[in-house]
Amino acid sequence: ISEKSESEDDVIVLGAGLAGIGATLTLQKAGFRTRLIEAKNQPGGRIRTVPMESLCLDNCANPIDKVIIEAGAQWLHGKQNQLYMEALEIDVLSQELSDEGLGSYTKDDGRILDDFFVKMIDFKIGEILEECETFYFAENLEEFRNLSVEEFLREKFEKSVMPSIEPDKKEDARLLLEWHIRFQVIDNACLKLSEVSARDWGQYSFNGENCQTHINFKNGFGKLINSLVSKIPSNSMEYNCEVIKIDYGGDLEDGMYKVRIETADGRVFKARHCIITFSLGVLKASMKTLFEPQLPGPLQSLIEAYGFGTINKIYLKYENPWWDNDWEGVQFIYNDEMAVIGIKDQGTGAPLGSRPKWLTTGCGLFSREIEQKLLNLI
């Protein structure tokens, strides 16, 4: 008895993030029957532009007053990629560029650190991290096998930077180092910088002109996603379609298809090939039950060993902006990164207890022109 299949395709692509969308477009352009399956009700993966019309206070007749929030990724990195060309063609790019680490570096006692001193420490730390990049190209990689980026950064900072710092500025120098470590934790989406390999630090390459300047979108990254998805025939896309089984043990004899996909709502899809673009987190959580037969042992070990983390963004809404148009932001410098206790109410002097973790692990606040009533904490 033959099994009824929803479709029989050349290729099934699982996951409608940018990788899945790009693979589908490329294969369809080459003439392959390709189907894109997504568990959620929308494409984009970790890109999600959310309209926040409820934030338009009182007068929202002017569209420029309407606010959008990037719940996920929000920047385009560099111009040397196909995404930039697509975005340029449909005119969704903003003239406003974003830099990281701008604004005043302010300690929790209210004191603002000297700008020249901040930039000098930033330059020194940049030199250390550039040296770390060279380890990947060293002849003897084993020499750096167990060395983490944090370990190398701290040791090098103490040996090569601290001796030249004036005694009354040594504490501020170390606090700035802690800020840079927090920044790298966020930038690399890791839990701890001590878990990032110094040996492999140089593997990363930035595909752009300036690794510190990022391109914004006029009305959100979602506009680009929608443009790309519009090129895929609607009958080749499946939303709200959670995959629960990937059987790749078949063959192509007698017209049978090599891959069989089962979904949570009981549907079956068949294809000759399958491209899986799930996030690492999804693979970690489901690989034991998702694949039939089980993935090869070395591949399972690789998935389990890879680290992954999360970058959370918190938007703070105000009825009216209290910052000037030329305000670049504020970076948080904490006197005690570990204890973070003893905060007092400025009015009564009463102790408020510990700072919440979401505040102490953030680097700073910044505003964008497009988010006129919001501040973004990262």
Sequence and secondary structure as in RCSB ss.txt:
>XXXX:A:sequence
ISEKSESEDDVIVLGAGLAGIGATLTLQKAGFRTRLIEAKNQPGGRIRTVPMESLCLDNCANPIDKVIIEAGAQW
LHGKQNQLYMEALEIDVLSQELSDEGLGSYTKDDGRILDDFFVKMIDFKIGEILEECETFYFAENLEEFRNLSVE
EFLREKFEKSVMPSIEPDKKEDARLLLEWHIRFQVIDNACLKLSEVSARDWGQYSFNGENCQTHINFKNGFGKLI
NSLVSKIPSNSMEYNCEVIKIDYGGDLEDGMYKVRIETADGRVFKARHCIITFSLGVLKASMKTLFEPQLPGPLQ
SLIEAYGFGTINKIYLKYENPWWDNDWEGVQFIYNDEMAVIGIKDQGTGAPLGSRPKWLTTGCGLFSREIEQKLL
NLI
>XXXX:A:secstr
     SEEEEEEEE  SHHHHHHHHHHHHTT  EEEE SSSSS TT  EEE GGG  S   SGGG  EEESS   
B  SSSHHHHHHHHTT EEEEEEESS SEEEETTS B  HHHHHHHHHHHHHHHHHHHGGGG S GGGGTT BHH
HHHHHHIIIIIGGGS GGGHHHHHHHHHHHHHHHHHHTT S GGGSBSTTGGG    SS TTEEEEESS THHHH
HHHHTTS GGGEE S  EEEEE     GGG  SEEEEETTS EEEEEEEEE   HHHHHHHHHHHEES   HHHH
HHHHH        EEEE SS  S TT   EEEE S TTT   EE TTT  EEE   HHHHT  EEE  TT TTEE
EE 
